Amino acid sequence: MKKKAIWNGQVLAESDDIVNIEGNAYFPVESLNKDFFQDSGTHTVCPWKGTASYYSLSVDGKENADAAWYYPAPRDAAKVIKDRVAFWKGVEVVDA
């Protein structure tokens, strides 16, 4: 089923190739509307997925810091989310 990630009235990503892990929808990186994404210096560590990196969102003059994350080099147990991005902080993931 096709899903969209929406924040501040704009579609950030749209795809029918979604991987769901721990309640989060991971979108393929090629489905992102890159105009809205900026690299963040934030990193966190998950014991089984590895080190996450973050994007901040900028949509129509509004900022949403660290609202998207990805694993540039996920551990073997999480390799299915390589080159995929998930969202939080008010980003809605809805059926398209």
PDB file as gemmi writes it, atoms N, CA and C in Angstrom:
CRYST1    1.000    1.000    1.000  90.00  90.00  90.00 P 1                      
ATOM      1  N   MET A   1       0.836  -1.184   0.000  1.00  0.00           N  
ATOM      2  CA  MET A   1       0.000   0.000   0.000  1.00  0.00           C  
ATOM      3  C   MET A   1       0.884   1.253   0.000  1.00  0.00           C  
ATOM      4  N   LYS A   2       0.517   2.206  -0.808  1.00  0.00           N  
ATOM      5  CA  LYS A   2       1.284   3.443  -0.915  1.00  0.00           C  
ATOM      6  C   LYS A   2       1.052   4.310   0.316  1.00  0.00           C  
ATOM      7  N   LYS A   3       2.128   4.905   0.813  1.00  0.00           N  
ATOM      8  CA  LYS A   3       2.055   5.792   1.975  1.00  0.00           C  
ATOM      9  C   LYS A   3       2.722   7.119   1.638  1.00  0.00           C  
ATOM     10  N   LYS A   4       2.285   8.149   2.382  1.00  0.00           N  
ATOM     11  CA  LYS A   4       2.876   9.486   2.275  1.00  0.00           C  
ATOM     12  C   LYS A   4       3.317   9.940   3.653  1.00  0.00           C  
ATOM     13  N   ALA A   5       4.408  10.667   3.698  1.00  0.00           N  
ATOM     14  CA  ALA A   5       4.838  11.368   4.908  1.00  0.00           C  
ATOM     15  C   ALA A   5       4.570  12.853   4.672  1.00  0.00           C  
ATOM     16  N   ILE A   6       3.777  13.452   5.571  1.00  0.00           N  
ATOM     17  CA  ILE A   6       3.334  14.831   5.379  1.00  0.00           C  
ATOM     18  C   ILE A   6       3.665  15.653   6.619  1.00  0.00           C  
ATOM     19  N   TRP A   7       4.172  16.851   6.394  1.00  0.00           N  
ATOM     20  CA  TRP A   7       4.382  17.806   7.486  1.00  0.00           C  
ATOM     21  C   TRP A   7       4.177  19.209   6.944  1.00  0.00           C  
ATOM     22  N   ASN A   8       3.512  20.034   7.718  1.00  0.00           N  
ATOM     23  CA  ASN A   8       3.251  21.431   7.365  1.00  0.00           C  
ATOM     24  C   ASN A   8       2.611  21.542   5.974  1.00  0.00           C  
ATOM     25  N   GLY A   9       1.731  20.593   5.661  1.00  0.00           N  
ATOM     26  CA  GLY A   9       0.977  20.658   4.413  1.00  0.00           C  
ATOM     27  C   GLY A   9       1.705  20.192   3.166  1.00  0.00           C  
ATOM     28  N   GLN A  10       2.929  19.697   3.320  1.00  0.00           N  
ATOM     29  CA  GLN A  10       3.710  19.252   2.161  1.00  0.00           C  
ATOM     30  C   GLN A  10       4.026  17.764   2.246  1.00  0.00           C  
ATOM     31  N   VAL A  11       4.067  17.111   1.096  1.00  0.00           N  
ATOM     32  CA  VAL A  11       4.442  15.700   1.033  1.00  0.00           C  
ATOM     33  C   VAL A  11       5.967  15.609   1.047  1.00  0.00           C  
ATOM     34  N   LEU A  12       6.502  14.990   2.094  1.00  0.00           N  
ATOM     35  CA  LEU A  12       7.951  14.839   2.242  1.00  0.00           C  
ATOM     36  C   LEU A  12       8.461  13.615   1.499  1.00  0.00           C  
ATOM     37  N   ALA A  13       7.628  12.558   1.470  1.00  0.00           N  
ATOM     38  CA  ALA A  13       7.999  11.304   0.814  1.00  0.00           C  
ATOM     39  C   ALA A  13       6.713  10.569   0.457  1.00  0.00           C  
ATOM     40  N   GLU A  14       6.786   9.762  -0.621  1.00  0.00           N  
ATOM     41  CA  GLU A  14       5.643   8.961  -1.034  1.00  0.00           C  
ATOM     42  C   GLU A  14       6.160   7.705  -1.709  1.00  0.00           C  
ATOM     43  N   SER A  15       5.654   6.542  -1.254  1.00  0.00           N  
ATOM     44  CA  SER A  15       6.134   5.283  -1.818  1.00  0.00           C  
ATOM     45  C   SER A  15       5.184   4.143  -1.468  1.00  0.00           C  
ATOM     46  N   ASP A  16       5.215   3.096  -2.304  1.00  0.00           N  
ATOM     47  CA  ASP A  16       4.509   1.862  -1.964  1.00  0.00           C  
ATOM     48  C   ASP A  16       5.501   0.789  -1.518  1.00  0.00           C  
ATOM     49  N   ASP A  17       6.767   1.189  -1.364  1.00  0.00           N  
ATOM     50  CA  ASP A  17       7.831   0.288  -0.916  1.00  0.00           C  
ATOM     51  C   ASP A  17       8.235   0.706   0.503  1.00  0.00           C  
ATOM     52  N   ILE A  18       7.419   0.310   1.485  1.00  0.00           N  
ATOM     53  CA  ILE A  18       7.621   0.716   2.883  1.00  0.00           C  
ATOM     54  C   ILE A  18       8.068  -0.487   3.702  1.00  0.00           C  
ATOM     55  N   VAL A  19       9.052  -0.271   4.576  1.00  0.00           N  
ATOM     56  CA  VAL A  19       9.463  -1.297   5.533  1.00  0.00           C  
ATOM     57  C   VAL A  19       9.043  -0.792   6.912  1.00  0.00           C  
ATOM     58  N   ASN A  20       8.248  -1.588   7.624  1.00  0.00           N  
ATOM     59  CA  ASN A  20       7.791  -1.217   8.966  1.00  0.00           C  
ATOM     60  C   ASN A  20       8.629  -1.939  10.020  1.00  0.00           C  
ATOM     61  N   ILE A  21       9.246  -1.156  10.895  1.00  0.00           N  
ATOM     62  CA  ILE A  21      10.037  -1.705  11.991  1.00  0.00           C  
ATOM     63  C   ILE A  21       9.692  -0.917  13.241  1.00  0.00           C  
ATOM     64  N   GLU A  22       9.335  -1.628  14.297  1.00  0.00           N  
ATOM     65  CA  GLU A  22       9.025  -1.018  15.591  1.00  0.00           C  
ATOM     66  C   GLU A  22       8.004   0.111  15.461  1.00  0.00           C  
ATOM     67  N   GLY A  23       7.009  -0.077  14.588  1.00  0.00           N  
ATOM     68  CA  GLY A  23       5.959   0.909  14.422  1.00  0.00           C  
ATOM     69  C   GLY A  23       6.320   2.103  13.560  1.00  0.00           C  
ATOM     70  N   ASN A  24       7.505   2.092  12.971  1.00  0.00           N  
ATOM     71  CA  ASN A  24       7.940   3.190  12.110  1.00  0.00           C  
ATOM     72  C   ASN A  24       7.978   2.747  10.659  1.00  0.00           C  
ATOM     73  N   ALA A  25       7.470   3.614   9.782  1.00  0.00           N  
ATOM     74  CA  ALA A  25       7.483   3.358   8.345  1.00  0.00           C  
ATOM     75  C   ALA A  25       8.769   3.940   7.765  1.00  0.00           C  
ATOM     76  N   TYR A  26       9.592   3.073   7.183  1.00  0.00           N  
ATOM     77  CA  TYR A  26      10.846   3.502   6.552  1.00  0.00           C  
ATOM     78  C   TYR A  26      10.627   3.616   5.051  1.00  0.00           C  
ATOM     79  N   PHE A  27      10.817   4.828   4.528  1.00  0.00           N  
ATOM     80  CA  PHE A  27      10.643   5.129   3.112  1.00  0.00           C  
ATOM     81  C   PHE A  27      11.980   5.006   2.383  1.00  0.00           C  
ATOM     82  N   PRO A  28      11.969   4.551   1.127  1.00  0.00           N  
ATOM     83  CA  PRO A  28      13.221   4.535   0.361  1.00  0.00           C  
ATOM     84  C   PRO A  28      13.744   5.960   0.176  1.00  0.00           C  
ATOM     85  N   VAL A  29      15.042   6.118   0.243  1.00  0.00           N  
ATOM     86  CA  VAL A  29      15.637   7.451   0.151  1.00  0.00           C  
ATOM     87  C   VAL A  29      15.272   8.130  -1.173  1.00  0.00           C  
ATOM     88  N   GLU A  30      15.100   7.358  -2.233  1.00  0.00           N  
ATOM     89  CA  GLU A  30      14.767   7.972  -3.530  1.00  0.00           C  
ATOM     90  C   GLU A  30      13.342   8.513  -3.573  1.00  0.00           C  
ATOM     91  N   SER A  31      12.517   8.194  -2.555  1.00  0.00           N  
ATOM     92  CA  SER A  31      11.142   8.703  -2.525  1.00  0.00           C  
ATOM     93  C   SER A  31      11.039  10.068  -1.837  1.00  0.00           C  
ATOM     94  N   LEU A  32      12.136  10.554  -1.271  1.00  0.00           N  
ATOM     95  CA  LEU A  32      12.121  11.821  -0.534  1.00  0.00           C  
ATOM     96  C   LEU A  32      12.073  13.019  -1.463  1.00  0.00           C  
ATOM     97  N   ASN A  33      11.350  14.046  -1.046  1.00  0.00           N  
ATOM     98  CA  ASN A  33      11.408  15.337  -1.719  1.00  0.00           C  
ATOM     99  C   ASN A  33      12.550  16.098  -1.050  1.00  0.00           C  
ATOM    100  N   LYS A  34      13.731  15.979  -1.619  1.00  0.00           N  
ATOM    101  CA  LYS A  34      14.965  16.441  -0.962  1.00  0.00           C  
ATOM    102  C   LYS A  34      14.996  17.945  -0.700  1.00  0.00           C  
ATOM    103  N   ASP A  35      14.116  18.710  -1.356  1.00  0.00           N  
ATOM    104  CA  ASP A  35      14.076  20.156  -1.120  1.00  0.00           C  
ATOM    105  C   ASP A  35      13.777  20.486   0.335  1.00  0.00           C  
ATOM    106  N   PHE A  36      13.118  19.572   1.053  1.00  0.00           N  
ATOM    107  CA  PHE A  36      12.688  19.841   2.420  1.00  0.00           C  
ATOM    108  C   PHE A  36      13.665  19.325   3.481  1.00  0.00           C  
ATOM    109  N   PHE A  37      14.728  18.644   3.082  1.00  0.00           N  
ATOM    110  CA  PHE A  37      15.615  17.958   4.022  1.00  0.00           C  
ATOM    111  C   PHE A  37      16.976  18.640   4.117  1.00  0.00           C  
ATOM    112  N   GLN A  38      17.475  18.750   5.364  1.00  0.00           N  
ATOM    113  CA  GLN A  38      18.816  19.278   5.604  1.00  0.00           C  
ATOM    114  C   GLN A  38      19.520  18.365   6.598  1.00  0.00           C  
ATOM    115  N   ASP A  39      20.771  18.059   6.310  1.00  0.00           N  
ATOM    116  CA  ASP A  39      21.538  17.209   7.231  1.00  0.00           C  
ATOM    117  C   ASP A  39      21.605  17.857   8.604  1.00  0.00           C  
ATOM    118  N   SER A  40      21.504  17.016   9.613  1.00  0.00           N  
ATOM    119  CA  SER A  40      21.624  17.456  10.997  1.00  0.00           C  
ATOM    120  C   SER A  40      22.884  16.814  11.564  1.00  0.00           C  
ATOM    121  N   GLY A  41      23.460  17.423  12.563  1.00  0.00           N  
ATOM    122  CA  GLY A  41      24.636  16.836  13.196  1.00  0.00           C  
ATOM    123  C   GLY A  41      24.293  15.819  14.275  1.00  0.00           C  
ATOM    124  N   THR A  42      23.016  15.542  14.455  1.00  0.00           N  
ATOM    125  CA  THR A  42      22.571  14.658  15.526  1.00  0.00           C  
ATOM    126  C   THR A  42      22.775  13.187  15.169  1.00  0.00           C  
ATOM    127  N   HIS A  43      23.200  12.413  16.155  1.00  0.00           N  
ATOM    128  CA  HIS A  43      23.350  10.962  16.006  1.00  0.00           C  
ATOM    129  C   HIS A  43      22.872  10.297  17.289  1.00  0.00           C  
ATOM    130  N   THR A  44      22.242   9.141  17.149  1.00  0.00           N  
ATOM    131  CA  THR A  44      21.859   8.323  18.294  1.00  0.00           C  
ATOM    132  C   THR A  44      22.248   6.886  17.984  1.00  0.00           C  
ATOM    133  N   VAL A  45      22.286   6.060  19.017  1.00  0.00           N  
ATOM    134  CA  VAL A  45      22.678   4.659  18.830  1.00  0.00           C  
ATOM    135  C   VAL A  45      21.559   3.743  19.299  1.00  0.00           C  
ATOM    136  N   CYS A  46      21.203   2.808  18.449  1.00  0.00           N  
ATOM    137  CA  CYS A  46      20.255   1.750  18.795  1.00  0.00           C  
ATOM    138  C   CYS A  46      21.072   0.474  18.969  1.00  0.00           C  
ATOM    139  N   PRO A  47      20.815  -0.297  20.033  1.00  0.00           N  
ATOM    140  CA  PRO A  47      21.629  -1.491  20.284  1.00  0.00           C  
ATOM    141  C   PRO A  47      21.604  -2.512  19.135  1.00  0.00           C  
ATOM    142  N   TRP A  48      20.496  -2.613  18.412  1.00  0.00           N  
ATOM    143  CA  TRP A  48      20.454  -3.639  17.363  1.00  0.00           C  
ATOM    144  C   TRP A  48      20.465  -3.086  15.944  1.00  0.00           C  
ATOM    145  N   LYS A  49      20.124  -1.772  15.774  1.00  0.00           N  
ATOM    146  CA  LYS A  49      20.125  -1.210  14.418  1.00  0.00           C  
ATOM    147  C   LYS A  49      21.433  -0.493  14.095  1.00  0.00           C  
ATOM    148  N   GLY A  50      22.081   0.075  15.092  1.00  0.00           N  
ATOM    149  CA  GLY A  50      23.339   0.785  14.854  1.00  0.00           C  
ATOM    150  C   GLY A  50      23.198   2.269  15.142  1.00  0.00           C  
ATOM    151  N   THR A  51      24.030   3.073  14.495  1.00  0.00           N  
ATOM    152  CA  THR A  51      24.048   4.524  14.708  1.00  0.00           C  
ATOM    153  C   THR A  51      23.162   5.220  13.683  1.00  0.00           C  
ATOM    154  N   ALA A  52      22.222   6.007  14.198  1.00  0.00           N  
ATOM    155  CA  ALA A  52      21.306   6.759  13.337  1.00  0.00           C  
ATOM    156  C   ALA A  52      21.835   8.164  13.106  1.00  0.00           C  
ATOM    157  N   SER A  53      21.577   8.663  11.911  1.00  0.00           N  
ATOM    158  CA  SER A  53      21.815  10.061  11.569  1.00  0.00           C  
ATOM    159  C   SER A  53      20.452  10.705  11.322  1.00  0.00           C  
ATOM    160  N   TYR A  54      20.407  12.036  11.381  1.00  0.00           N  
ATOM    161  CA  TYR A  54      19.130  12.738  11.303  1.00  0.00           C  
ATOM    162  C   TYR A  54      19.121  13.812  10.229  1.00  0.00           C  
ATOM    163  N   TYR A  55      17.905  14.095   9.763  1.00  0.00           N  
ATOM    164  CA  TYR A  55      17.637  15.240   8.903  1.00  0.00           C  
ATOM    165  C   TYR A  55      16.703  16.178   9.661  1.00  0.00           C  
ATOM    166  N   SER A  56      16.892  17.466   9.462  1.00  0.00           N  
ATOM    167  CA  SER A  56      15.913  18.451   9.897  1.00  0.00           C  
ATOM    168  C   SER A  56      15.085  18.832   8.678  1.00  0.00           C  
ATOM    169  N   LEU A  57      13.848  19.241   8.926  1.00  0.00           N  
ATOM    170  CA  LEU A  57      12.939  19.607   7.841  1.00  0.00           C  
ATOM    171  C   LEU A  57      12.763  21.114   7.797  1.00  0.00           C  
ATOM    172  N   SER A  58      12.655  21.641   6.601  1.00  0.00           N  
ATOM    173  CA  SER A  58      12.363  23.050   6.396  1.00  0.00           C  
ATOM    174  C   SER A  58      11.278  23.133   5.331  1.00  0.00           C  
ATOM    175  N   VAL A  59      10.075  23.547   5.765  1.00  0.00           N  
ATOM    176  CA  VAL A  59       8.922  23.600   4.867  1.00  0.00           C  
ATOM    177  C   VAL A  59       8.230  24.949   5.033  1.00  0.00           C  
ATOM    178  N   ASP A  60       8.201  25.725   3.962  1.00  0.00           N  
ATOM    179  CA  ASP A  60       7.501  27.015   3.951  1.00  0.00           C  
ATOM    180  C   ASP A  60       7.877  27.894   5.141  1.00  0.00           C  
ATOM    181  N   GLY A  61       9.168  27.952   5.430  1.00  0.00           N  
ATOM    182  CA  GLY A  61       9.669  28.823   6.489  1.00  0.00           C  
ATOM    183  C   GLY A  61       9.598  28.240   7.886  1.00  0.00           C  
ATOM    184  N   LYS A  62       9.045  27.035   8.045  1.00  0.00           N  
ATOM    185  CA  LYS A  62       8.999  26.390   9.360  1.00  0.00           C  
ATOM    186  C   LYS A  62      10.063  25.313   9.437  1.00  0.00           C  
ATOM    187  N   GLU A  63      10.670  25.193  10.619  1.00  0.00           N  
ATOM    188  CA  GLU A  63      11.727  24.210  10.840  1.00  0.00           C  
ATOM    189  C   GLU A  63      11.235  23.117  11.792  1.00  0.00           C  
ATOM    190  N   ASN A  64      11.667  21.896  11.540  1.00  0.00           N  
ATOM    191  CA  ASN A  64      11.372  20.765  12.416  1.00  0.00           C  
ATOM    192  C   ASN A  64      12.692  20.003  12.574  1.00  0.00           C  
ATOM    193  N   ALA A  65      13.403  20.307  13.659  1.00  0.00           N  
ATOM    194  CA  ALA A  65      14.746  19.766  13.867  1.00  0.00           C  
ATOM    195  C   ALA A  65      14.712  18.259  14.110  1.00  0.00           C  
ATOM    196  N   ASP A  66      15.605  17.559  13.443  1.00  0.00           N  
ATOM    197  CA  ASP A  66      15.812  16.117  13.661  1.00  0.00           C  
ATOM    198  C   ASP A  66      14.518  15.300  13.509  1.00  0.00           C  
ATOM    199  N   ALA A  67      13.667  15.660  12.570  1.00  0.00           N  
ATOM    200  CA  ALA A  67      12.359  15.011  12.426  1.00  0.00           C  
ATOM    201  C   ALA A  67      12.397  13.757  11.560  1.00  0.00           C  
ATOM    202  N   ALA A  68      13.533  13.477  10.957  1.00  0.00           N  
ATOM    203  CA  ALA A  68      13.674  12.264  10.141  1.00  0.00           C  
ATOM    204  C   ALA A  68      15.009  11.620  10.479  1.00  0.00           C  
ATOM    205  N   TRP A  69      15.045  10.292  10.440  1.00  0.00           N  
ATOM    206  CA  TRP A  69      16.295   9.606  10.736  1.00  0.00           C  
ATOM    207  C   TRP A  69      16.532   8.456   9.781  1.00  0.00           C  
ATOM    208  N   TYR A  70      17.791   8.070   9.716  1.00  0.00           N  
ATOM    209  CA  TYR A  70      18.199   6.958   8.857  1.00  0.00           C  
ATOM    210  C   TYR A  70      19.460   6.335   9.435  1.00  0.00           C  
ATOM    211  N   TYR A  71      19.747   5.128   8.977  1.00  0.00           N  
ATOM    212  CA  TYR A  71      20.939   4.397   9.418  1.00  0.00           C  
ATOM    213  C   TYR A  71      21.870   4.238   8.227  1.00  0.00           C  
ATOM    214  N   PRO A  72      22.932   5.045   8.143  1.00  0.00           N  
ATOM    215  CA  PRO A  72      23.829   4.976   6.990  1.00  0.00           C  
ATOM    216  C   PRO A  72      24.504   3.612   6.850  1.00  0.00           C  
ATOM    217  N   ALA A  73      24.789   2.973   7.975  1.00  0.00           N  
ATOM    218  CA  ALA A  73      25.438   1.649   7.961  1.00  0.00           C  
ATOM    219  C   ALA A  73      24.785   0.780   9.030  1.00  0.00           C  
ATOM    220  N   PRO A  74      23.542   0.333   8.788  1.00  0.00           N  
ATOM    221  CA  PRO A  74      22.855  -0.449   9.814  1.00  0.00           C  
ATOM    222  C   PRO A  74      23.557  -1.776  10.075  1.00  0.00           C  
ATOM    223  N   ARG A  75      23.396  -2.279  11.286  1.00  0.00           N  
ATOM    224  CA  ARG A  75      23.953  -3.595  11.615  1.00  0.00           C  
ATOM    225  C   ARG A  75      23.237  -4.658  10.789  1.00  0.00           C  
ATOM    226  N   ASP A  76      23.833  -5.832  10.728  1.00  0.00           N  
ATOM    227  CA  ASP A  76      23.289  -6.913   9.899  1.00  0.00           C  
ATOM    228  C   ASP A  76      21.825  -7.211  10.200  1.00  0.00           C  
ATOM    229  N   ALA A  77      21.435  -7.164  11.470  1.00  0.00           N  
ATOM    230  CA  ALA A  77      20.058  -7.478  11.856  1.00  0.00           C  
ATOM    231  C   ALA A  77      19.057  -6.470  11.281  1.00  0.00           C  
ATOM    232  N   ALA A  78      19.544  -5.282  10.903  1.00  0.00           N  
ATOM    233  CA  ALA A  78      18.660  -4.216  10.413  1.00  0.00           C  
ATOM    234  C   ALA A  78      18.980  -3.809   8.982  1.00  0.00           C  
ATOM    235  N   LYS A  79      19.681  -4.656   8.245  1.00  0.00           N  
ATOM    236  CA  LYS A  79      20.112  -4.255   6.897  1.00  0.00           C  
ATOM    237  C   LYS A  79      18.942  -3.928   5.966  1.00  0.00           C  
ATOM    238  N   VAL A  80      17.740  -4.392   6.298  1.00  0.00           N  
ATOM    239  CA  VAL A  80      16.556  -4.110   5.485  1.00  0.00           C  
ATOM    240  C   VAL A  80      16.215  -2.609   5.460  1.00  0.00           C  
ATOM    241  N   ILE A  81      16.726  -1.819   6.418  1.00  0.00           N  
ATOM    242  CA  ILE A  81      16.440  -0.382   6.425  1.00  0.00           C  
ATOM    243  C   ILE A  81      17.588   0.461   5.872  1.00  0.00           C  
ATOM    244  N   LYS A  82      18.569  -0.177   5.264  1.00  0.00           N  
ATOM    245  CA  LYS A  82      19.645   0.584   4.608  1.00  0.00           C  
ATOM    246  C   LYS A  82      19.029   1.423   3.487  1.00  0.00           C  
ATOM    247  N   ASP A  83      19.454   2.653   3.356  1.00  0.00           N  
ATOM    248  CA  ASP A  83      18.949   3.586   2.339  1.00  0.00           C  
ATOM    249  C   ASP A  83      17.462   3.885   2.503  1.00  0.00           C  
ATOM    250  N   ARG A  84      17.014   3.917   3.775  1.00  0.00           N  
ATOM    251  CA  ARG A  84      15.615   4.236   4.075  1.00  0.00           C  
ATOM    252  C   ARG A  84      15.554   5.277   5.190  1.00  0.00           C  
ATOM    253  N   VAL A  85      14.457   6.038   5.207  1.00  0.00           N  
ATOM    254  CA  VAL A  85      14.287   7.145   6.155  1.00  0.00           C  
ATOM    255  C   VAL A  85      12.935   7.008   6.853  1.00  0.00           C  
ATOM    256  N   ALA A  86      12.917   7.255   8.160  1.00  0.00           N  
ATOM    257  CA  ALA A  86      11.684   7.250   8.953  1.00  0.00           C  
ATOM    258  C   ALA A  86      11.480   8.628   9.584  1.00  0.00           C  
ATOM    259  N   PHE A  87      10.273   8.851  10.099  1.00  0.00           N  
ATOM    260  CA  PHE A  87       9.883  10.179  10.574  1.00  0.00           C  
ATOM    261  C   PHE A  87       9.257  10.122  11.956  1.00  0.00           C  
ATOM    262  N   TRP A  88       9.280  11.273  12.633  1.00  0.00           N  
ATOM    263  CA  TRP A  88       8.573  11.488  13.889  1.00  0.00           C  
ATOM    264  C   TRP A  88       8.384  12.979  14.058  1.00  0.00           C  
ATOM    265  N   LYS A  89       8.153  13.458  15.294  1.00  0.00           N  
ATOM    266  CA  LYS A  89       8.027  14.892  15.601  1.00  0.00           C  
ATOM    267  C   LYS A  89       6.934  15.572  14.776  1.00  0.00           C  
ATOM    268  N   GLY A  90       5.762  14.936  14.735  1.00  0.00           N  
ATOM    269  CA  GLY A  90       4.622  15.574  14.077  1.00  0.00           C  
ATOM    270  C   GLY A  90       4.464  15.276  12.607  1.00  0.00           C  
ATOM    271  N   VAL A  91       5.390  14.545  12.016  1.00  0.00           N  
ATOM    272  CA  VAL A  91       5.245  14.142  10.617  1.00  0.00           C  
ATOM    273  C   VAL A  91       4.205  13.017  10.583  1.00  0.00           C  
ATOM    274  N   GLU A  92       3.178  13.198   9.757  1.00  0.00           N  
ATOM    275  CA  GLU A  92       2.124  12.201   9.632  1.00  0.00           C  
ATOM    276  C   GLU A  92       2.460  11.229   8.507  1.00  0.00           C  
ATOM    277  N   VAL A  93       2.335   9.952   8.788  1.00  0.00           N  
ATOM    278  CA  VAL A  93       2.463   8.930   7.746  1.00  0.00           C  
ATOM    279  C   VAL A  93       1.067   8.374   7.516  1.00  0.00           C  
ATOM    280  N   VAL A  94       0.546   8.590   6.302  1.00  0.00           N  
ATOM    281  CA  VAL A  94      -0.839   8.239   5.981  1.00  0.00           C  
ATOM    282  C   VAL A  94      -0.886   7.413   4.696  1.00  0.00           C  
ATOM    283  N   ASP A  95      -1.981   6.693   4.520  1.00  0.00           N  
ATOM    284  CA  ASP A  95      -2.189   5.985   3.267  1.00  0.00           C  
ATOM    285  C   ASP A  95      -2.393   7.000   2.152  1.00  0.00           C  
ATOM    286  N   ALA A  96      -1.778   6.728   1.023  1.00  0.00           N  
ATOM    287  CA  ALA A  96      -1.863   7.668  -0.108  1.00  0.00           C  
ATOM    288  C   ALA A  96      -3.100   7.400  -0.936  1.00  0.00           C  
TER     289      ALA A  96                                                      
END                                                                             
